[in-house]
Amino acid sequence: MNLSLKATRFVIEALEHYRQYHDQQLQQEGLADNEVSELVNDKHYLEAIKQELEEYRDSLLPQRKAVKADD
């Protein structure tokens, strides 16, 4: 995957909003156990993806600083 720093930030932010949406869905009353389980699993999966992207973003930061230093 080759995303720019800006694109990576946008995706991380979108994942965070989607995770918050899952939190809101989990607050609904009357959810069946399988719905709760699916939402919780999806929320964990979103968090794992977000963590990977944050690591990728962090790996891009030294490169960006190096480019600015060369200016």
Buried (B, 14 or more C-beta within 10 A) or exposed (E): EEBEEEEBBEBBEEBEEBBEBBEEBEEEEEBEEEEEEBBEEBBEEBBEBBEEBBEBBEEBEEEEEEEEEEE
